[in-house]
Amino acid sequence: MVEESPPPASPDRKKWVIIALIIVIAGITAAAFLPLLLTPPPGGQAHPISGTVLQTPITPPSHRTPRPTIPVSPGATLSMTPSATPSTTPGGPPGFTVTISPAQATAGRGETVVYKMRIEALNGFSEKIHMQIVASVLFFSQTQDLGIQEPPYPKTIEYPFKVPDTLFPGTTVNGVLTSTGGGITREDQLTLTVR
């Protein structure tokens, strides 16, 4: 009696098995390395921002349209009204903006990327702002609390981030910086590529 051997696996089935194995291996690798992305500083402090908080003056934007010159006759009375800036425009609700630099970065393992987060108040905003960042690699993510920032604004915060030695070259870490204050939430996207 001759036993029939099972038919060979189709190329499509082999391809899907290989893809599934790659996804499982990548997921296990990311799960092992993601907790190292945002480790708190020694001593277990809740607010790991270590850097310099810089108070910077408001500078008017350079793209303003010049006002036309109006000829004045002798004996006329002039009335001067101060020009409005984006942070003092009347009529708008209080709020804030956050600008982060660099939004996209490339760094090698063990290198430090210094992120600068600039908070600017709009229309007299003077509330505290809570900041946190969520970093994700593949299917895994981790949240790190960056603490509470207090007025006066504008304010620039520097946050040094050391790229873990355990991340493979070519790995992309996606981050979302969330800033919440005065009932307002702002989100800024970040990308770090390991070279």
Buried (B, 14 or more C-beta within 10 A) or exposed (E): EEEEEEEEEEEEEEEEEEEEEEEEEBBEBBEEBBEEBBEEEEEEEEEBBEBEEEEEEEEEEEEEEEEEEEEEEEEEEEEEEEEEEBBBEEEEEBBBBBBBEBEEBBBEBEBEBEBBBBBBBBBEBEBEBBBBBBBBBBEBBBEBBBBEBEBEBBBBBBBEBBBBEBBEEEBEBBBBBBBBBBEBEBEBEBEBBBE
